[in-house]
Amino acid sequence: MTGASAHPSSLAGLTSLMVMAMGMPMMVFYAIGMLGPELVADLAISREQLGWLTASTFGLAAILSPWAGALVQRIGSRTGLTALFLLVGLSFSLMAVLPGFGGLVTALLFCGVAQSLANPATNQAIAHTVPAARKAGVVGLKQSGVQASALLAGVALPPLVVLWGWRGALAVWVPLALLMAVSVARLVPASPAADRPPALSVQLPNSWLATLMAIQLCAGLALSSFMTFLGVYADQLGISARAIGALVACFGIMGILSRVLLTPLGSRLRDESALLGALFVLASVALAAMRQASAEQHWLVWVGVIGMGLTVVATNAIAMSMLLRDQRFGAAAASAAMLSVGFFGGFALGPPAFGWLLAREGFAVAWLGLIAILLTGGFLCLLLWHLRKEVPGHIHE
């Protein structure tokens, strides 16, 4: 079905499914950030150990991602997306029943497998079924599913936790994951056999893709650390649990807006690299403002949340759109999988490193570390802009 165009009604259904495929594996990430104080108390762990919960799921996702693209090409988007939703349902079920810190880490591993499939499966489905003129918009919408899960977590989890505790609040999402798995067969066409490689293989990234992977590593380091420890930081400043939920929801809303609006904007530029660099710099300014927050100045935490949501969150969607616009980065599923190695690698490494720094130097120095990472990402965007400028005849897909 390569090159086929979806009917408008089926395109709407496909886009909705793509949003869910991106959002559901990420739900637990925002849950950890928001429920941090409860997890620390209930599991009798230190606040620094929260970082290892995030690392368990995204570390596995980063390890599997190089092969996930080839796997999706071989089994097809339909099978890949069905497996994704079933794995999410299994992970959330295990989180509800397995005891202790080790049980939670084990359950999160299945979400890591699902996470590795998300970008390759959704990108391949878009590449095969969505008209070229609509690709950037659909990518922006499906990537906004990650932030939609933050909005949903911020709004729904606080009252659910009051009713059933944090385990029951996570178990609520299992039926939805199963419903999505059933919906895949109706909304996603089967991939033609000709598109399927005979064996799983990993293609090394070229210089463009390698630089974009490094940029996404910086984005993953900053975003994962920021969200994992946002709840603990806010709680330390005396912000209530309900307000922490509102912060996470606000982050989700800002992220949706940035991805939906900035991804099509980037596709109209000759080179999105400059836009990416500007977003990294603006994110560092927002984080510098949040670093000045105190028990008397909670509003600076909101500045940080809004600023991070409107800037660095959009960089992953813009990067994914770049892959679909210019095939010189590589094939849709394979390049998306390799880009995910950088992004998920950042998610795996960031929280434990931030927690280590937090335990020794406190939040003030830990936030400075994230600011340095964001500025490094901005520099790498400038490097990518120079690399692409050297090659004439930029291809728009």
C-alpha positions as CSV (number, residue, x, y, z in Angstrom):
1,M,0.0,0.0,0.0
2,T,3.0,2.2,-0.3
3,G,2.1,5.6,-1.8
4,A,-1.7,5.0,-1.2
5,S,-3.8,7.8,0.2
6,A,-6.2,7.4,3.0
7,H,-9.8,8.5,2.8
8,P,-10.5,11.6,5.0
9,S,-12.7,9.7,7.4
10,S,-10.2,6.8,7.7
11,L,-7.4,9.3,8.0
12,A,-9.1,10.8,11.1
13,G,-9.4,7.4,12.6
14,L,-5.8,6.5,11.8
15,T,-4.5,9.8,13.2
16,S,-6.4,9.2,16.5
17,L,-4.9,5.7,16.7
18,M,-1.4,7.1,16.1
19,V,-2.0,9.6,19.0
20,M,-3.0,6.8,21.3
21,A,0.0,4.7,20.2
22,M,2.4,7.5,21.1
23,G,0.6,8.4,24.3
24,M,-0.1,5.2,26.1
25,P,3.5,3.9,26.6
26,M,4.4,7.4,27.9
27,M,1.6,7.6,30.4
28,V,3.6,5.8,33.1
29,F,6.5,8.4,32.6
30,Y,4.2,11.3,33.6
31,A,2.7,9.2,36.3
32,I,6.1,8.7,37.9
33,G,6.8,12.4,37.8
34,M,3.4,13.3,39.3
35,L,3.2,10.4,41.8
36,G,6.8,10.7,43.0
37,P,6.0,11.6,46.6
38,E,3.5,8.7,46.9
39,L,5.9,6.2,45.3
40,V,8.8,7.3,47.6
41,A,6.6,6.8,50.7
42,D,4.8,3.6,49.7
43,L,7.8,1.8,48.3
44,A,10.2,3.1,51.0
45,I,12.7,4.3,48.5
46,S,14.8,7.5,48.2
47,R,13.8,10.3,45.9
48,E,16.9,9.6,43.9
49,Q,15.7,6.1,43.1
50,L,12.8,7.5,41.1
51,G,15.3,8.0,38.3
52,W,15.8,4.2,38.0
53,L,12.1,3.7,37.4
54,T,12.3,5.9,34.3
55,A,15.7,4.3,33.3
56,S,14.2,0.8,33.4
57,T,11.6,1.4,30.7
58,F,13.5,3.8,28.5
59,G,16.8,2.0,28.9
60,L,15.3,-1.1,27.4
61,A,13.6,1.0,24.7
62,A,16.9,2.5,23.7
63,I,18.6,-0.9,23.5
64,L,15.8,-2.4,21.4
65,S,15.2,0.6,19.1
66,P,17.9,-0.2,16.6
67,W,16.2,-3.5,15.7
68,A,12.6,-2.2,16.2
69,G,12.6,-0.4,12.8
70,A,13.6,-3.5,10.9
71,L,11.2,-5.6,13.0
72,V,8.3,-3.3,12.1
73,Q,9.3,-3.3,8.5
74,R,9.2,-7.1,8.6
75,I,6.0,-7.7,10.6
76,G,4.1,-4.6,9.3
77,S,2.6,-1.6,11.1
78,R,-0.6,-3.4,11.9
79,T,1.1,-6.2,13.8
80,G,3.6,-3.8,15.4
81,L,0.8,-1.5,16.7
82,T,-1.3,-4.4,18.0
83,A,1.8,-5.7,19.9
84,L,2.4,-2.2,21.3
85,F,-1.0,-1.9,22.9
86,L,-1.0,-5.4,24.3
87,L,2.4,-4.8,25.9
88,V,1.1,-1.6,27.4
89,G,-1.9,-3.4,28.8
90,L,0.4,-6.1,30.3
91,S,2.7,-3.6,31.8
92,F,0.0,-1.6,33.5
93,S,-1.6,-4.9,34.8
94,L,1.7,-6.0,36.3
95,M,2.2,-2.6,37.9
96,A,-1.1,-3.1,39.7
97,V,-0.2,-6.5,41.2
98,L,3.6,-6.9,41.5
99,P,4.9,-5.9,44.9
100,G,7.8,-3.6,45.8
101,F,10.3,-1.5,43.9
102,G,11.6,-4.6,42.0
103,G,8.1,-5.5,40.9
104,L,7.5,-2.0,39.5
105,V,10.8,-2.1,37.6
106,T,9.9,-5.4,36.1
107,A,6.5,-4.2,35.0
108,L,8.0,-1.1,33.4
109,L,10.2,-3.2,31.2
110,F,7.2,-4.3,29.1
111,C,6.4,-0.6,28.6
112,G,10.0,-0.2,27.3
113,V,9.4,-2.8,24.6
114,A,6.2,-1.1,23.6
115,Q,8.0,2.3,23.6
116,S,10.6,0.9,21.1
117,L,7.8,0.1,18.7
118,A,5.9,3.3,18.9
119,N,7.9,5.6,16.5
120,P,8.8,3.0,13.8
121,A,5.2,1.6,13.7
122,T,3.5,5.0,13.6
123,N,6.0,6.5,11.1
124,Q,5.7,3.6,8.8
125,A,1.9,3.7,8.9
126,I,2.0,7.4,8.0
127,A,4.5,6.9,5.3
128,H,2.4,4.2,3.6
129,T,-1.1,5.7,4.0
130,V,-1.0,9.5,4.4
131,P,-0.7,11.9,1.4
132,A,2.6,13.8,1.3
133,A,0.9,17.2,1.9
134,R,-0.6,15.9,5.1
135,K,2.3,14.0,6.5
136,A,3.8,16.8,8.7
137,G,0.5,17.7,10.2
138,V,-0.3,14.0,11.0
139,V,3.2,13.6,12.5
140,G,2.7,16.7,14.7
141,L,-0.7,15.4,15.9
142,K,0.6,11.9,16.6
143,Q,3.6,13.2,18.5
144,S,1.3,15.4,20.5
145,G,-0.1,12.1,21.9
146,V,2.9,12.0,24.2
147,Q,1.8,15.3,25.7
148,A,-1.9,14.3,25.6
149,S,-0.9,11.5,28.0
150,A,0.6,14.2,30.3
151,L,-2.6,16.2,30.2
152,L,-4.6,13.1,30.9
153,A,-2.3,12.0,33.7
154,G,-2.4,15.4,35.4
155,V,-6.2,15.6,35.3
156,A,-7.3,12.0,35.9
157,L,-4.6,10.4,38.2
158,P,-5.1,12.6,41.3
159,P,-8.8,11.7,41.9
160,L,-8.1,8.1,40.9
161,V,-5.3,7.8,43.4
162,V,-7.6,9.2,46.1
163,L,-10.2,6.5,45.2
164,W,-8.0,3.4,44.6
165,G,-4.4,4.3,45.4
166,W,-1.6,4.6,42.8
167,R,-1.8,1.0,41.8
168,G,-5.5,1.1,41.1
169,A,-5.1,4.4,39.2
170,L,-2.7,2.8,36.8
171,A,-4.8,-0.4,36.3
172,V,-7.7,1.8,35.0
173,W,-5.8,2.2,31.7
174,V,-5.6,-1.6,30.9
175,P,-9.1,-1.8,29.3
176,L,-8.3,1.2,27.1
177,A,-5.1,-0.4,25.9
178,L,-7.0,-3.6,25.0
179,L,-9.6,-1.6,23.1
180,M,-6.9,0.1,21.1
181,A,-5.3,-3.3,20.2
182,V,-8.7,-4.5,18.8
183,S,-9.1,-1.3,16.8
184,V,-5.8,-1.6,15.0
185,A,-7.1,-4.2,12.5
186,R,-9.9,-1.9,11.4
187,L,-7.8,1.3,11.0
188,V,-4.4,0.2,9.8
189,P,-4.0,-1.6,6.4
190,A,-1.7,-4.6,6.2
191,S,1.8,-3.9,4.8
192,P,2.6,-5.4,1.4
193,A,5.0,-8.3,1.5
194,A,7.3,-6.5,-0.8
195,D,8.0,-3.9,1.9
196,R,9.2,-6.4,4.4
197,P,13.0,-7.1,4.6
198,P,14.0,-10.8,4.8
199,A,16.0,-10.5,8.0
200,L,16.4,-8.1,10.9
201,S,19.4,-5.8,10.5
202,V,20.7,-2.5,11.8
203,Q,21.8,0.2,9.4
204,L,24.4,2.6,10.9
205,P,23.3,6.2,10.7
206,N,24.8,8.7,8.3
207,S,26.3,12.0,9.6
208,W,22.9,13.8,9.3
209,L,21.0,11.2,11.3
210,A,23.8,10.7,13.8
211,T,23.8,14.5,14.6
212,L,20.0,14.5,14.9
213,M,20.3,11.5,17.2
214,A,22.7,13.5,19.4
215,I,20.3,16.4,19.4
216,Q,17.5,14.1,20.5
217,L,19.8,12.6,23.2
218,C,20.0,16.1,24.7
219,A,16.2,16.6,24.5
220,G,15.7,13.2,26.2
221,L,18.2,14.0,29.0
222,A,16.5,17.3,29.7
223,L,12.8,16.2,29.4
224,S,13.2,13.0,31.4
225,S,15.0,14.6,34.3
226,F,12.7,17.5,34.3
227,M,9.5,15.5,34.5
228,T,10.7,12.7,36.7
229,F,11.7,15.1,39.5
230,L,9.1,17.9,38.9
231,G,6.8,16.5,41.5
232,V,9.5,16.1,44.1
233,Y,10.8,19.6,43.4
234,A,7.3,21.1,43.7
235,D,6.5,19.1,46.8
236,Q,9.8,20.4,48.4
237,L,8.6,24.0,47.7
238,G,5.3,23.3,49.5
239,I,3.1,22.9,46.4
240,S,0.1,20.6,46.9
241,A,-0.5,17.3,45.2
242,R,-3.5,18.7,43.3
243,A,-1.4,21.6,42.1
244,I,1.3,19.2,41.0
245,G,-1.3,17.4,38.9
246,A,-2.2,20.8,37.4
247,L,1.4,21.4,36.6
248,V,1.7,18.1,34.7
249,A,-1.6,18.8,32.9
250,C,-0.3,22.3,32.0
251,F,2.9,20.7,30.6
252,G,0.7,18.4,28.5
253,I,-1.4,21.2,27.1
254,M,1.7,23.3,26.2
255,G,3.4,20.3,24.6
256,I,0.3,19.6,22.5
257,L,0.2,23.2,21.3
258,S,3.9,23.3,20.5
259,R,3.9,20.0,18.6
260,V,0.7,20.7,16.6
261,L,1.7,24.3,15.7
262,L,5.4,24.1,15.3
263,T,5.7,20.8,13.4
264,P,3.8,22.2,10.3
265,L,5.7,25.5,10.7
266,G,9.0,23.6,10.6
267,S,7.9,21.8,7.4
268,R,7.5,25.2,5.7
269,L,11.0,26.2,6.4
270,R,13.9,25.3,4.1
271,D,15.7,23.7,7.0
272,E,14.1,23.0,10.4
273,S,17.5,22.9,12.2
274,A,17.5,26.6,13.0
275,L,14.0,26.3,14.6
276,L,15.2,23.3,16.7
277,G,18.2,25.4,17.9
278,A,16.0,28.3,19.0
279,L,13.7,26.0,20.9
280,F,16.6,24.5,22.9
281,V,17.9,28.0,23.8
282,L,14.4,29.2,24.9
283,A,14.0,26.0,27.0
284,S,17.3,26.8,28.8
285,V,15.9,30.3,29.7
286,A,12.7,28.8,31.0
287,L,14.6,26.3,33.2
288,A,16.9,29.1,34.5
289,A,13.8,31.0,35.6
290,M,12.3,27.9,37.4
291,R,15.6,27.4,39.2
292,Q,14.9,30.7,41.1
293,A,11.6,29.4,42.5
294,S,11.1,29.4,46.2
295,A,8.3,28.7,48.8
296,E,7.2,32.3,48.3
297,Q,7.5,32.3,44.5
298,H,5.7,29.2,43.1
299,W,4.8,31.1,39.9
300,L,8.4,30.5,38.7
301,V,7.7,26.8,38.6
302,W,4.8,27.5,36.3
303,V,7.1,29.6,34.1
304,G,9.5,26.6,33.8
305,V,6.7,24.1,33.1
306,I,5.1,26.3,30.4
307,G,8.5,27.2,28.9
308,M,9.7,23.6,28.7
309,G,6.3,22.5,27.3
310,L,6.3,25.1,24.5
311,T,9.9,24.5,23.4
312,V,11.9,21.4,23.8
313,V,8.9,19.1,23.8
314,A,8.3,20.0,20.1
315,T,11.8,19.1,19.1
316,N,11.0,15.3,18.8
317,A,8.0,15.9,16.6
318,I,10.0,18.3,14.4
319,A,12.8,15.8,14.1
320,M,10.4,13.0,13.2
321,S,8.9,15.2,10.5
322,M,12.4,15.9,9.1
323,L,12.9,12.2,8.6
324,L,9.7,11.9,6.5
325,R,10.4,15.1,4.5
326,D,13.9,14.1,3.5
327,Q,14.7,10.5,2.7
328,R,18.4,11.2,2.8
329,F,18.1,10.6,6.6
330,G,17.1,7.0,5.8
331,A,14.0,4.9,5.4
332,A,11.0,5.9,7.5
333,A,10.8,3.1,10.0
334,A,14.6,2.5,10.3
335,S,15.5,6.2,10.7
336,A,12.7,6.7,13.2
337,A,14.0,3.7,15.2
338,M,17.6,5.1,15.2
339,L,16.4,8.5,16.2
340,S,14.6,6.9,19.1
341,V,17.9,5.4,20.3
342,G,19.1,8.9,21.0
343,F,15.9,10.1,22.5
344,F,15.2,7.0,24.7
345,G,18.9,6.9,25.6
346,G,18.5,10.4,27.0
347,F,15.4,9.3,28.9
348,A,17.3,6.3,30.4
349,L,20.5,8.2,31.4
350,G,19.0,11.5,32.5
351,P,17.0,10.7,35.6
352,P,19.7,8.5,37.3
353,A,22.4,11.1,36.6
354,F,20.1,13.9,37.8
355,G,19.3,11.9,40.9
356,W,23.0,11.3,41.6
357,L,23.7,15.1,41.2
358,L,20.7,15.9,43.3
359,A,21.8,13.7,46.2
360,R,25.2,15.4,46.3
361,E,24.6,19.0,45.3
362,G,20.9,19.7,45.5
363,F,18.4,21.0,43.0
364,A,20.2,24.3,42.2
365,V,23.2,22.5,40.7
366,A,21.2,19.7,39.1
367,W,19.0,22.3,37.2
368,L,22.3,24.0,36.0
369,G,23.3,20.6,34.6
370,L,20.1,20.5,32.5
371,I,20.6,24.0,31.3
372,A,24.1,23.0,30.1
373,I,22.6,20.0,28.2
374,L,20.0,22.2,26.5
375,L,22.6,24.7,25.4
376,T,24.6,21.7,24.0
377,G,21.6,20.6,22.1
378,G,21.3,24.1,20.6
379,F,24.9,24.0,19.5
380,L,24.3,20.6,17.8
381,C,21.4,22.1,15.9
382,L,23.7,24.7,14.5
383,L,26.1,22.0,13.5
384,L,23.3,20.1,11.7
385,W,22.3,23.3,9.9
386,H,25.8,23.6,8.6
387,L,26.0,20.0,7.5
388,R,22.7,20.2,5.5
389,K,23.7,23.6,4.0
390,E,26.7,22.0,2.5
391,V,24.5,19.6,0.4
392,P,22.6,21.4,-2.3
393,G,19.1,20.5,-3.5
394,H,17.3,19.9,-0.2
395,I,14.6,17.3,-0.8
396,H,11.1,17.9,0.5
397,E,8.9,14.9,0.8
